[in-house]
Amino acid sequence: MELLTGRHIPRRTFLKGAGAMISLPLLDAMIPVRLIARGPRPKDPTRLVCIEMVHGAAGSNELGAKLNLWSPAEVGRDFDLSPTSLKPLEPFREYLTIVSNTDVAEAEAKTPQEIGGDHFRSSAVFLTQAHPKQTEGSDVYVGTSMDQLYVQRFGQDTPIPSMQLCIENVDQSGGCAYGYACVYTDTISWASPTEPLPMIRDPRAAFEQLFGAGATAEDRAIRMRENRSILDWFLEEVAALKRQVGPGDRQRLDQYLENIREIERRIQRIEARNTSGEPRELPEAPAGVPDSFEEHVRLMFDLQYLAFVSDTTRVFSFKMGRDGSGRVYPESGVNTPFHPASHHGGREDRVKEFAKINTYHVSMLPYFLEKLKNTMEGEQNLLDKSLIIYGSPMGDSNLHNHKRCPLFLVGRANGALQGNLHLKAPDGTPMANVMLALLHKLGLDDLQSFGDSTGDFSLTA
């Protein structure tokens, strides 16, 4: 670390150009010497990512549970991930906390009229653990999601309090089916019981929200027409800033800006390809959305990573699928579309086929985790400072039940989680108990309940 004896640069320093603004990563020049002399700097609030992978898992049915297709057989620290769909996380097991055997009862039908509506109800329950009001109108009601409870307490001092991202199409409106408004399945993030937050599918739109704050439609059009980078607006400011900082900070700044530019180039290439007139696999998708699932997910993770590095926002919700999706994931080794594969009929060959798709979805995470782990911020890496929640409000997708729902956590959440741990909840434990415990770990100590919670859940061995 470079110790500066003069004036320091404020942490909330921005590069500001014509209609655009970019937050900076933490630089040594932003840490006053007097703070360094006092010892470790205060902990930043934990970065939080809540990921929903819809429609349960193969390991949630009776056969899949026996074969340990989702959670390992062993409880505690000496568990074997190799039979499970979590095996891509083996390199990160020191950061991994698996919580198995929890239920999401609020996603179940409560009245005869609600029977069959699981696809159109479940996503709204994932982060709220509350039962949605059955309506096709604007009088929607469910609960405030855990990510937004955290945002309300700890997310108001970042330029963007939170962002909501998705991979599948979620721009429906009105009623969907079984008497439910489409918004219940279109988002997982709720600012209040009546305020669903829209999710961003297009990487271009997410990029502009992060780095083009204040830009007008005309500014963006000029930039795209001239194939200019957003960084072109900041050349003079960057040069001036570099004169104020040491060599290490200059290198860190160069790397950060190059990462922004590299993402921008990728989006530009995708848009050029998708507007070339060549046939698309996703003809309904915006030009900035890649046809490749993996390419799309990686772009969204890259944007989340840069947002964390720059402290532009500390909270993301990320919806990676849609219950009734007919998407095929050939890279998983399975050519059956997602929704038909999920209705496996309990047949062993088809249950194992669905497990391969589950494994493929989980395999998207290490790309993001590696970036966080390899990025130091002060004395810790970003994975130490983060909590990634990955789960589903569905259990056995073949039966549309909500028992033994998939759930795992990655990251140490600023020391709140130990990692390398598999915890199996007693039968009938609400997933809401785990989320209440996590909210307590995140600093909402005064929260007495969440959703249908019946108490706190111990996240230690």
Kinemage of the C-alpha trace (Angstrom):
@kinemage 1
@onewidth
@group {chain A} dominant
@subgroup {mainchain}
@vectorlist {calphas} color= white
{ca met a 1} P 0.000 0.000 0.000
{ca glu a 2} L 1.273 3.464 -0.879
{ca leu a 3} L 1.195 5.833 2.092
{ca leu a 4} L 0.341 9.374 1.063
{ca thr a 5} L 1.244 12.146 3.433
{ca gly a 6} L -0.719 14.866 1.664
{ca arg a 7} L -4.372 15.264 0.894
{ca his a 8} L -6.327 12.156 0.074
{ca ile a 9} L -8.940 11.612 -2.616
{ca pro a 10} L -12.510 11.082 -1.323
{ca arg a 11} L -13.859 7.518 -1.664
{ca arg a 12} L -16.871 8.865 -3.519
{ca thr a 13} L -14.814 10.265 -6.391
{ca phe a 14} L -16.400 10.100 -9.835
{ca leu a 15} L -15.251 10.664 -13.376
{ca lys a 16} L -17.836 13.020 -14.819
{ca gly a 17} L -18.257 13.714 -18.508
{ca ala a 18} L -20.960 14.962 -20.840
{ca gly a 19} L -24.004 13.140 -19.545
{ca ala a 20} L -22.092 10.257 -17.960
{ca met a 21} L -20.496 9.366 -14.639
{ca ile a 22} L -18.200 6.536 -13.536
{ca ser a 23} L -17.445 5.576 -9.942
{ca leu a 24} L -13.854 4.640 -9.160
{ca pro a 25} L -12.440 1.568 -7.434
{ca leu a 26} L -10.886 1.882 -3.979
{ca leu a 27} L -7.441 3.436 -4.416
{ca asp a 28} L -4.685 3.747 -1.825
{ca ala a 29} L -4.945 7.513 -2.286
{ca met a 30} L -8.492 7.346 -0.922
{ca ile a 31} L -7.314 6.084 2.484
{ca pro a 32} L -6.003 8.873 4.736
{ca val a 33} L -2.734 8.163 6.554
{ca arg a 34} L -4.372 8.842 9.911
{ca leu a 35} L -6.863 6.039 9.205
{ca ile a 36} L -4.072 3.651 8.195
{ca ala a 37} L -2.178 4.480 11.390
{ca arg a 38} L -5.172 3.467 13.510
{ca gly a 39} L -5.226 -0.054 12.110
{ca pro a 40} L -7.679 -1.902 9.867
{ca arg a 41} L -10.317 0.265 8.226
{ca pro a 42} L -13.960 -0.260 9.176
{ca lys a 43} L -15.769 -3.014 7.300
{ca asp a 44} L -17.834 -1.999 4.313
{ca pro a 45} L -21.380 -3.343 4.266
{ca thr a 46} L -21.476 -6.786 2.679
{ca arg a 47} L -22.049 -7.057 -1.055
{ca leu a 48} L -25.169 -9.137 -1.685
{ca val a 49} L -26.220 -11.110 -4.765
{ca cys a 50} L -29.498 -13.071 -4.705
{ca ile a 51} L -29.764 -15.561 -7.582
{ca glu a 52} L -32.908 -17.486 -8.464
{ca met a 53} L -32.557 -20.534 -10.675
{ca val a 54} L -36.162 -21.491 -11.236
{ca his a 55} L -38.116 -24.717 -11.025
{ca gly a 56} L -36.305 -26.749 -8.419
{ca ala a 57} L -33.681 -29.417 -8.904
{ca ala a 58} L -33.412 -33.102 -9.720
{ca gly a 59} L -32.105 -33.736 -6.216
{ca ser a 60} L -35.330 -32.486 -4.654
{ca asn a 61} L -37.455 -35.491 -5.556
{ca glu a 62} L -37.331 -38.764 -3.606
{ca leu a 63} L -35.017 -40.571 -6.020
{ca gly a 64} L -32.769 -37.545 -6.536
{ca ala a 65} L -32.405 -37.104 -2.775
{ca lys a 66} L -31.338 -40.754 -2.399
{ca leu a 67} L -28.765 -40.306 -5.158
{ca asn a 68} L -27.580 -36.992 -3.653
{ca leu a 69} L -28.066 -35.199 -6.947
{ca trp a 70} L -28.268 -31.810 -5.219
{ca ser a 71} L -26.979 -31.828 -1.641
{ca pro a 72} L -24.215 -34.174 -0.414
{ca ala a 73} L -24.861 -37.163 1.814
{ca glu a 74} L -22.555 -35.965 4.563
{ca val a 75} L -23.499 -33.169 6.961
{ca gly a 76} L -20.752 -30.994 8.385
{ca arg a 77} L -17.410 -30.267 6.754
{ca asp a 78} L -16.318 -33.609 5.256
{ca phe a 79} L -18.864 -33.717 2.449
{ca asp a 80} L -18.387 -35.056 -1.071
{ca leu a 81} L -19.689 -32.847 -3.862
{ca ser a 82} L -18.876 -35.253 -6.707
{ca pro a 83} L -22.355 -36.892 -6.992
{ca thr a 84} L -24.120 -33.527 -6.737
{ca ser a 85} L -24.958 -30.686 -9.076
{ca leu a 86} L -22.787 -28.503 -6.843
{ca lys a 87} L -19.545 -30.184 -7.909
{ca pro a 88} L -18.467 -27.149 -10.031
{ca leu a 89} L -18.137 -25.306 -6.695
{ca glu a 90} L -15.457 -27.654 -5.335
{ca pro a 91} L -12.656 -25.060 -5.864
{ca phe a 92} L -14.653 -22.687 -3.647
{ca arg a 93} L -15.763 -25.077 -0.910
{ca glu a 94} L -13.970 -22.972 1.721
{ca tyr a 95} L -16.538 -20.257 0.879
{ca leu a 96} L -19.506 -22.612 0.402
{ca thr a 97} L -22.371 -23.111 2.866
{ca ile a 98} L -25.026 -25.600 1.746
{ca val a 99} L -28.386 -25.495 3.520
{ca ser a 100} L -30.540 -28.447 2.534
{ca asn a 101} L -34.050 -29.672 3.340
{ca thr a 102} L -35.844 -26.335 3.730
{ca asp a 103} L -39.375 -25.715 2.464
{ca val a 104} L -41.035 -22.730 0.788
{ca ala a 105} L -44.597 -23.297 1.974
{ca glu a 106} L -45.775 -19.822 0.947
{ca ala a 107} L -45.385 -20.848 -2.702
{ca glu a 108} L -47.943 -23.635 -2.239
{ca ala a 109} L -51.586 -23.188 -3.249
{ca lys a 110} L -53.673 -21.991 -0.311
{ca thr a 111} L -57.105 -22.184 -1.946
{ca pro a 112} L -58.620 -24.445 -4.629
{ca gln a 113} L -58.529 -21.521 -7.077
{ca glu a 114} L -54.734 -21.303 -6.722
{ca ile a 115} L -54.044 -24.943 -7.593
{ca gly a 116} L -51.871 -25.207 -10.704
{ca gly a 117} L -50.505 -21.663 -10.471
{ca asp a 118} L -47.069 -22.557 -9.091
{ca his a 119} L -45.225 -21.318 -12.197
{ca phe a 120} L -46.843 -17.908 -11.862
{ca arg a 121} L -46.512 -17.594 -8.107
{ca ser a 122} L -43.152 -19.094 -7.096
{ca ser a 123} L -40.644 -16.447 -8.187
{ca ala a 124} L -42.448 -13.767 -6.180
{ca val a 125} L -42.064 -15.943 -3.086
{ca phe a 126} L -38.332 -16.688 -3.391
{ca leu a 127} L -36.953 -13.561 -1.706
{ca thr a 128} L -40.127 -12.491 0.111
{ca gln a 129} L -41.129 -15.869 1.602
{ca ala a 130} L -44.670 -14.479 1.504
{ca his a 131} L -47.773 -15.714 -0.281
{ca pro a 132} L -48.811 -13.622 -3.324
{ca lys a 133} L -52.326 -12.291 -3.603
{ca gln a 134} L -54.051 -13.972 -6.529
{ca thr a 135} L -54.908 -11.186 -8.940
{ca glu a 136} L -54.495 -10.334 -12.599
{ca gly a 137} L -54.855 -6.626 -11.918
{ca ser a 138} L -52.590 -3.932 -10.548
{ca asp a 139} L -53.524 -4.710 -6.930
{ca val a 140} L -50.587 -7.094 -6.523
{ca tyr a 141} L -49.417 -7.897 -3.007
{ca val a 142} L -46.757 -10.230 -1.657
{ca gly a 143} L -44.020 -8.913 0.680
{ca thr a 144} L -40.813 -6.891 0.800
{ca ser a 145} L -37.934 -9.003 -0.488
{ca met a 146} L -34.872 -9.619 1.668
{ca asp a 147} L -32.542 -7.839 -0.759
{ca gln a 148} L -34.655 -4.692 -0.462
{ca leu a 149} L -34.824 -4.886 3.331
{ca tyr a 150} L -31.039 -4.852 3.218
{ca val a 151} L -31.028 -1.999 0.696
{ca gln a 152} L -33.346 0.099 2.840
{ca arg a 153} L -30.934 -0.199 5.773
{ca phe a 154} L -27.495 -0.291 4.126
{ca gly a 155} L -27.807 0.544 0.440
{ca gln a 156} L -28.634 4.227 0.462
{ca asp a 157} L -25.069 5.571 0.393
{ca thr a 158} L -24.123 4.128 -3.006
{ca pro a 159} L -24.907 5.838 -6.326
{ca ile a 160} L -27.341 3.035 -7.194
{ca pro a 161} L -29.035 1.390 -4.175
{ca ser a 162} L -29.617 -1.913 -6.017
{ca met a 163} L -29.956 -3.447 -9.455
{ca gln a 164} L -32.166 -6.230 -10.756
{ca leu a 165} L -30.955 -8.382 -13.652
{ca cys a 166} L -32.381 -11.345 -15.556
{ca ile a 167} L -31.583 -13.685 -18.434
{ca glu a 168} L -34.985 -14.723 -19.776
{ca asn a 169} L -37.722 -12.542 -21.231
{ca val a 170} L -39.668 -10.830 -18.422
{ca asp a 171} L -41.447 -7.992 -20.203
{ca gln a 172} L -44.942 -9.402 -20.101
{ca ser a 173} L -47.826 -7.397 -18.696
{ca gly a 174} L -51.333 -7.994 -17.392
{ca gly a 175} L -52.472 -11.470 -16.443
{ca cys a 176} L -50.485 -14.615 -17.162
{ca ala a 177} L -52.435 -17.709 -16.076
{ca tyr a 178} L -54.318 -19.216 -13.135
{ca gly a 179} L -55.417 -15.736 -12.110
{ca tyr a 180} L -51.932 -14.312 -11.489
{ca ala a 181} L -50.478 -11.065 -12.776
{ca cys a 182} L -47.346 -11.632 -14.864
{ca val a 183} L -45.324 -9.411 -12.562
{ca tyr a 184} L -45.290 -12.210 -9.969
{ca thr a 185} L -43.180 -14.358 -12.269
{ca asp a 186} L -41.337 -11.446 -13.901
{ca thr a 187} L -39.372 -10.280 -10.868
{ca ile a 188} L -37.900 -11.568 -7.625
{ca ser a 189} L -37.250 -8.165 -6.034
{ca trp a 190} L -39.969 -6.199 -4.222
{ca ala a 191} L -39.362 -2.758 -2.677
{ca ser a 192} L -42.606 -3.170 -0.716
{ca pro a 193} L -45.463 -5.684 -0.817
{ca thr a 194} L -47.023 -3.676 -3.647
{ca glu a 195} L -43.879 -2.488 -5.483
{ca pro a 196} L -42.228 -5.030 -7.795
{ca leu a 197} L -38.907 -3.852 -9.220
{ca pro a 198} L -38.392 -4.361 -12.960
{ca met a 199} L -35.486 -6.527 -14.046
{ca ile a 200} L -32.977 -5.675 -16.766
{ca arg a 201} L -32.345 -8.310 -19.430
{ca asp a 202} L -30.294 -6.254 -21.886
{ca pro a 203} L -26.581 -5.902 -20.943
{ca arg a 204} L -26.505 -2.596 -22.823
{ca ala a 205} L -29.219 -1.198 -20.555
{ca ala a 206} L -27.397 -2.460 -17.453
{ca phe a 207} L -24.116 -0.971 -18.700
{ca glu a 208} L -25.722 2.419 -19.298
{ca gln a 209} L -27.319 2.403 -15.857
{ca leu a 210} L -23.951 1.688 -14.210
{ca phe a 211} L -21.689 3.922 -16.285
{ca gly a 212} L -23.921 6.278 -18.227
{ca ala a 213} L -25.754 7.941 -15.378
{ca gly a 214} L -27.218 11.198 -16.610
{ca ala a 215} L -26.635 10.413 -20.283
{ca thr a 216} L -29.392 11.500 -22.624
{ca ala a 217} L -30.798 9.342 -25.392
{ca glu a 218} L -29.074 11.708 -27.825
{ca asp a 219} L -25.675 11.243 -26.110
{ca arg a 220} L -26.054 7.470 -26.273
{ca ala a 221} L -27.128 7.575 -29.909
{ca ile a 222} L -24.100 9.689 -30.857
{ca arg a 223} L -21.759 7.347 -29.001
{ca met a 224} L -23.175 4.261 -30.679
{ca arg a 225} L -23.373 5.857 -34.129
{ca glu a 226} L -19.745 6.961 -33.967
{ca asn a 227} L -18.706 3.695 -32.299
{ca arg a 228} L -17.169 5.713 -29.479
{ca ser a 229} L -16.427 4.458 -25.998
{ca ile a 230} L -18.062 5.934 -22.939
{ca leu a 231} L -14.489 6.414 -21.683
{ca asp a 232} L -13.846 8.962 -24.443
{ca trp a 233} L -15.845 11.430 -22.353
{ca phe a 234} L -13.306 11.172 -19.503
{ca leu a 235} L -9.859 11.328 -21.138
{ca glu a 236} L -8.858 14.633 -19.551
{ca glu a 237} L -10.200 13.709 -16.122
{ca val a 238} L -8.383 10.360 -16.186
{ca ala a 239} L -5.110 12.048 -17.110
{ca ala a 240} L -5.511 14.583 -14.308
{ca leu a 241} L -6.348 11.894 -11.760
{ca lys a 242} L -3.304 9.826 -12.702
{ca arg a 243} L -1.073 12.781 -11.914
{ca gln a 244} L -2.401 12.776 -8.335
{ca val a 245} L -1.834 9.116 -7.475
{ca gly a 246} L 1.061 6.692 -7.187
{ca pro a 247} L 2.149 3.927 -9.594
{ca gly a 248} L 0.063 1.219 -7.913
{ca asp a 249} L -3.089 3.294 -8.102
{ca arg a 250} L -2.391 4.177 -11.732
{ca gln a 251} L -2.108 0.486 -12.575
{ca arg a 252} L -5.306 -0.287 -10.664
{ca leu a 253} L -7.135 2.523 -12.427
{ca asp a 254} L -5.888 1.425 -15.858
{ca gln a 255} L -7.060 -2.154 -15.216
{ca tyr a 256} L -10.481 -0.999 -14.046
{ca leu a 257} L -11.029 1.277 -17.053
{ca glu a 258} L -9.800 -1.424 -19.430
{ca asn a 259} L -12.329 -3.843 -17.892
{ca ile a 260} L -15.094 -1.309 -18.580
{ca arg a 261} L -13.894 -0.868 -22.142
{ca glu a 262} L -13.635 -4.621 -22.706
{ca ile a 263} L -17.259 -5.138 -21.603
{ca glu a 264} L -18.327 -2.264 -23.821
{ca arg a 265} L -16.566 -3.862 -26.801
{ca arg a 266} L -18.266 -7.191 -26.131
{ca ile a 267} L -21.670 -5.532 -26.050
{ca gln a 268} L -20.880 -3.687 -29.287
{ca arg a 269} L -19.857 -6.948 -30.983
{ca ile a 270} L -23.045 -8.652 -29.813
{ca glu a 271} L -25.187 -5.780 -31.094
{ca ala a 272} L -23.383 -5.797 -34.439
{ca arg a 273} L -23.876 -9.545 -34.796
{ca asn a 274} L -27.528 -9.408 -33.791
{ca thr a 275} L -28.362 -6.588 -36.214
{ca ser a 276} L -26.460 -8.077 -39.154
{ca gly a 277} L -29.521 -9.812 -40.581
{ca glu a 278} L -28.254 -13.279 -39.694
{ca pro a 279} L -30.874 -15.600 -38.130
{ca arg a 280} L -31.010 -15.456 -34.336
{ca glu a 281} L -31.754 -18.169 -31.796
{ca leu a 282} L -33.565 -15.526 -29.712
{ca pro a 283} L -35.286 -13.365 -32.344
{ca glu a 284} L -37.452 -11.577 -29.749
{ca ala a 285} L -34.501 -10.471 -27.619
{ca pro a 286} L -32.986 -6.958 -27.670
{ca ala a 287} L -29.895 -6.527 -29.841
{ca gly a 288} L -27.636 -6.405 -26.790
{ca val a 289} L -28.730 -9.847 -25.533
{ca pro a 290} L -26.427 -12.669 -26.682
{ca asp a 291} L -28.039 -15.803 -28.066
{ca ser a 292} L -25.572 -17.797 -25.944
{ca phe a 293} L -26.762 -18.398 -22.379
{ca glu a 294} L -23.212 -18.612 -21.061
{ca glu a 295} L -22.112 -15.428 -22.810
{ca his a 296} L -25.148 -13.597 -21.443
{ca val a 297} L -24.628 -14.815 -17.863
{ca arg a 298} L -20.920 -13.938 -17.945
{ca leu a 299} L -21.652 -10.424 -19.171
{ca met a 300} L -24.122 -9.918 -16.354
{ca phe a 301} L -21.606 -11.248 -13.813
{ca asp a 302} L -18.917 -8.954 -15.227
{ca leu a 303} L -21.213 -5.971 -14.734
{ca gln a 304} L -21.913 -7.045 -11.148
{ca tyr a 305} L -18.204 -7.458 -10.521
{ca leu a 306} L -17.360 -3.966 -11.775
{ca ala a 307} L -20.212 -2.495 -9.744
{ca phe a 308} L -18.747 -4.112 -6.624
{ca val a 309} L -15.210 -2.980 -7.410
{ca ser a 310} L -16.370 0.621 -7.831
{ca asp a 311} L -18.936 0.413 -4.995
{ca thr a 312} L -21.534 1.736 -7.434
{ca thr a 313} L -24.030 -0.624 -5.854
{ca arg a 314} L -23.677 -3.405 -3.290
{ca val a 315} L -26.892 -5.302 -4.033
{ca phe a 316} L -28.049 -7.330 -7.022
{ca ser a 317} L -30.924 -9.698 -7.596
{ca phe a 318} L -30.361 -11.978 -10.581
{ca lys a 319} L -33.100 -14.122 -12.106
{ca met a 320} L -31.396 -16.717 -14.291
{ca gly a 321} L -34.416 -18.479 -15.711
{ca arg a 322} L -38.152 -18.762 -16.185
{ca asp a 323} L -40.242 -21.723 -14.971
{ca gly a 324} L -41.890 -22.587 -18.261
{ca ser a 325} L -38.826 -21.932 -20.400
{ca gly a 326} L -38.330 -24.112 -23.465
{ca arg a 327} L -34.673 -23.136 -23.720
{ca val a 328} L -32.185 -25.863 -24.593
{ca tyr a 329} L -28.762 -25.975 -22.940
{ca pro a 330} L -26.701 -28.182 -25.284
{ca glu a 331} L -23.497 -27.381 -23.352
{ca ser a 332} L -24.991 -29.359 -20.460
{ca gly a 333} L -24.966 -32.511 -22.590
{ca val a 334} L -28.786 -32.516 -22.674
{ca asn a 335} L -30.848 -31.531 -25.715
{ca thr a 336} L -34.237 -31.743 -24.006
{ca pro a 337} L -35.742 -28.273 -23.426
{ca phe a 338} L -35.615 -27.062 -19.816
{ca his a 339} L -39.289 -27.299 -18.850
{ca pro a 340} L -39.929 -30.732 -20.389
{ca ala a 341} L -36.694 -31.973 -18.787
{ca ser a 342} L -37.912 -30.766 -15.396
{ca his a 343} L -41.038 -32.912 -15.721
{ca his a 344} L -39.043 -36.113 -15.580
{ca gly a 345} L -41.843 -38.370 -14.329
{ca gly a 346} L -39.562 -39.730 -11.618
{ca arg a 347} L -37.759 -41.940 -14.147
{ca glu a 348} L -34.130 -42.387 -13.149
{ca asp a 349} L -32.678 -41.670 -16.582
{ca arg a 350} L -34.678 -38.458 -16.924
{ca val a 351} L -34.027 -37.360 -13.328
{ca lys a 352} L -30.301 -37.683 -14.031
{ca glu a 353} L -30.762 -35.789 -17.284
{ca phe a 354} L -32.341 -32.887 -15.414
{ca ala a 355} L -29.498 -33.035 -12.878
{ca lys a 356} L -27.045 -32.363 -15.732
{ca ile a 357} L -28.917 -29.143 -16.539
{ca asn a 358} L -28.815 -28.179 -12.839
{ca thr a 359} L -25.056 -28.808 -12.829
{ca tyr a 360} L -24.621 -26.670 -15.927
{ca his a 361} L -26.484 -23.769 -14.318
{ca val a 362} L -24.347 -23.992 -11.155
{ca ser a 363} L -21.221 -24.110 -13.331
{ca met a 364} L -21.869 -20.506 -14.342
{ca leu a 365} L -20.920 -19.256 -10.866
{ca pro a 366} L -17.168 -20.048 -10.653
{ca tyr a 367} L -16.452 -17.462 -13.365
{ca phe a 368} L -17.872 -14.761 -11.063
{ca leu a 369} L -16.459 -16.227 -7.855
{ca glu a 370} L -12.958 -16.351 -9.280
{ca lys a 371} L -13.078 -12.649 -10.120
{ca leu a 372} L -14.232 -11.765 -6.612
{ca lys a 373} L -11.660 -14.007 -4.950
{ca asn a 374} L -8.788 -12.577 -7.013
{ca thr a 375} L -9.648 -8.943 -6.260
{ca met a 376} L -8.231 -7.488 -3.081
{ca glu a 377} L -9.870 -4.538 -1.386
{ca gly a 378} L -7.827 -3.509 1.600
{ca glu a 379} L -6.902 -6.608 3.594
{ca gln a 380} L -9.646 -8.859 2.180
{ca asn a 381} L -10.737 -10.119 -1.191
{ca leu a 382} L -14.187 -9.308 -2.503
{ca leu a 383} L -15.455 -12.862 -1.980
{ca asp a 384} L -14.654 -12.482 1.718
{ca lys a 385} L -16.792 -9.341 1.672
{ca ser a 386} L -19.691 -10.825 -0.327
{ca leu a 387} L -22.702 -13.066 0.165
{ca ile a 388} L -24.116 -14.875 -2.861
{ca ile a 389} L -27.431 -16.641 -2.287
{ca tyr a 390} L -28.416 -19.222 -4.919
{ca gly a 391} L -31.668 -21.099 -4.682
{ca ser a 392} L -35.118 -21.918 -5.948
{ca pro a 393} L -38.604 -21.625 -4.427
{ca met a 394} L -39.535 -24.914 -6.127
{ca gly a 395} L -38.496 -28.356 -4.888
{ca asp a 396} L -39.569 -31.328 -6.988
{ca ser a 397} L -40.310 -29.709 -10.339
{ca asn a 398} L -42.114 -32.799 -11.587
{ca leu a 399} L -44.738 -32.511 -8.833
{ca his a 400} L -44.612 -28.707 -8.471
{ca asn a 401} L -44.023 -29.057 -4.745
{ca his a 402} L -41.965 -26.727 -2.596
{ca lys a 403} L -40.161 -29.118 -0.268
{ca arg a 404} L -36.404 -29.827 -0.078
{ca cys a 405} L -35.826 -26.645 -2.077
{ca pro a 406} L -32.315 -25.982 -3.434
{ca leu a 407} L -30.302 -23.419 -1.477
{ca phe a 408} L -26.630 -22.641 -1.001
{ca leu a 409} L -24.541 -19.639 0.002
{ca val a 410} L -21.109 -18.564 -1.222
{ca gly a 411} L -18.832 -15.969 0.366
{ca arg a 412} L -17.897 -15.066 3.911
{ca ala a 413} L -20.158 -11.996 4.240
{ca asn a 414} L -17.453 -10.041 6.088
{ca gly a 415} L -16.777 -12.934 8.467
{ca ala a 416} L -20.419 -13.791 9.176
{ca leu a 417} L -20.170 -17.219 7.492
{ca gln a 418} L -17.556 -19.925 8.025
{ca gly a 419} L -17.758 -21.753 4.689
{ca asn a 420} L -16.947 -25.408 3.946
{ca leu a 421} L -20.163 -26.477 5.628
{ca his a 422} L -23.271 -28.521 4.839
{ca leu a 423} L -26.208 -27.927 7.163
{ca lys a 424} L -29.310 -30.105 6.884
{ca ala a 425} L -32.441 -28.529 8.331
{ca pro a 426} L -35.010 -30.606 10.237
{ca asp a 427} L -38.022 -31.631 8.153
{ca gly a 428} L -40.525 -28.815 7.743
{ca thr a 429} L -38.034 -25.974 8.320
{ca pro a 430} L -39.064 -22.848 6.378
{ca met a 431} L -36.429 -21.402 4.041
{ca ala a 432} L -37.541 -18.115 5.618
{ca asn a 433} L -35.690 -19.143 8.812
{ca val a 434} L -32.418 -19.210 6.858
{ca met a 435} L -33.153 -15.851 5.262
{ca leu a 436} L -34.001 -14.343 8.651
{ca ala a 437} L -30.667 -15.614 9.969
{ca leu a 438} L -28.871 -14.124 6.968
{ca leu a 439} L -30.568 -10.772 7.483
{ca his a 440} L -29.363 -10.852 11.080
{ca lys a 441} L -25.842 -11.672 9.867
{ca leu a 442} L -26.072 -8.742 7.458
{ca gly a 443} L -26.799 -6.334 10.291
{ca leu a 444} L -30.597 -6.265 10.594
{ca asp a 445} L -30.385 -7.513 14.175
{ca asp a 446} L -33.704 -6.009 15.216
{ca leu a 447} L -35.737 -7.934 12.637
{ca gln a 448} L -38.028 -10.276 14.575
{ca ser a 449} L -39.427 -12.293 11.681
{ca phe a 450} L -39.375 -12.633 7.925
{ca gly a 451} L -42.064 -14.178 5.758
{ca asp a 452} L -43.302 -17.361 7.395
{ca ser a 453} L -40.225 -17.774 9.582
{ca thr a 454} L -40.619 -19.628 12.860
{ca gly a 455} L -37.235 -18.632 14.274
{ca asp a 456} L -33.572 -18.088 13.531
{ca phe a 457} L -31.540 -20.804 11.783
{ca ser a 458} L -28.029 -21.520 13.018
{ca leu a 459} L -25.486 -21.118 10.214
{ca thr a 460} L -22.583 -22.557 12.219
{ca ala a 461} L -21.439 -26.133 12.685
